[in-house]
Amino acid sequence: MIIPIRCFSCGKPVAHLWEEYKDRVSKGEDRKKVLDELGLDRYCCRSLFLGHVDLIDITAQFKKY
């Protein structure tokens, strides 16, 4: 739901890069180029970004009883 603060495999902090990544990709930039420029060189960090699905807006619509 929410991007992890650190990479699960190597422990590099990645959460602060998520908003910039999301904005640049939505504007049409190439994902590989954006990941390279953000400094995400390891495949574990890259897969964290490429495989993440942002569901926080969808789950926020439902409330518990």
C-alpha positions in Angstrom: 0.0 0.0 0.0 2.6 2.6 1.1 6.1 2.5 -0.3 8.5 0.9 2.3 11.0 3.3 3.9 13.9 1.1 3.2 14.6 -1.6 0.5 13.8 -5.0 1.8 17.0 -6.6 0.5 19.8 -4.0 0.9 18.4 -1.5 3.4 18.9 1.6 1.3 16.4 4.4 2.1 14.1 4.7 -0.8 10.8 6.2 0.4 11.8 9.8 -0.1 12.3 9.1 -3.9 8.8 7.7 -4.5 7.0 11.0 -5.1 9.5 12.3 -7.6 9.5 9.0 -9.4 5.7 8.9 -9.6 5.5 12.5 -10.8 8.2 12.1 -13.5 6.8 8.8 -14.8 3.2 10.2 -15.0 4.6 13.1 -17.1 5.8 10.5 -19.6 9.5 10.0 -18.8 11.2 6.7 -19.3 11.2 4.6 -16.1 14.8 3.4 -16.6 16.1 6.9 -17.1 14.2 8.1 -14.0 15.5 5.3 -11.8 19.1 5.9 -13.0 18.9 9.6 -12.3 17.4 9.0 -8.8 20.4 6.8 -8.0 18.6 3.5 -7.8 21.3 1.2 -9.3 20.7 -2.1 -7.5 18.1 -4.4 -8.9 16.5 -5.0 -5.6 15.6 -1.3 -5.2 14.5 -1.0 -8.8 12.2 -3.9 -8.5 10.7 -2.4 -5.3 9.7 0.7 -7.4 8.6 -1.1 -10.5 6.5 -3.7 -8.6 4.8 -1.2 -6.2 1.1 -0.6 -6.6 -0.2 2.5 -4.8 -3.4 1.4 -3.2 -3.7 3.9 -0.3 -6.3 6.0 -2.1 -8.5 3.0 -2.8 -8.3 1.6 0.7 -8.9 5.0 2.3 -12.4 5.0 0.8 -13.5 2.1 3.1 -14.0 2.5 6.8 -14.2 -0.1 9.5 -17.3 -0.6 11.6 
